[in-house]
């Protein structure tokens, strides 16, 4: 089982461009029917340069990156032993279709419970646009260490 030494480890970063089609689909799927998320004219009328990104969309971009479960490999855990345990989002400024975002990833926490049979892995993604902070995404995975890893 992993030690506290993994905290602070940098993970491979990536860049993503927000595309209108997937953005509209996501907004519709989560029930965000605001015209600014679907219609360019409505977004521009609201003062936005393009379609507005709804809450939590950045997490879906992160999950679309190459090897989204890389941190599990760092721990020597399998995906079948992991369960999504939570996430938080801190936004500094809105994002829009067409934005090119850079994601820097780091393991920011690890704790064990139940006499080491359960690990809680916290991974933070710092998101920037042209070097300016846009958001911080924190994801927690619960990992079962009782022989399933």
Secondary structure by P-SEA (a helix, b strand, c coil): cccccccccccccbbbbbbaaaaaaaaaaacccccccccaaaaaaacccccccccaaaaaaaaaccccaaaaaaacccccccccccbbbbbcccccccbbbbbbbbbccccccccccbbbbbbbbbbbccccccbbbbbbbbbbccccc
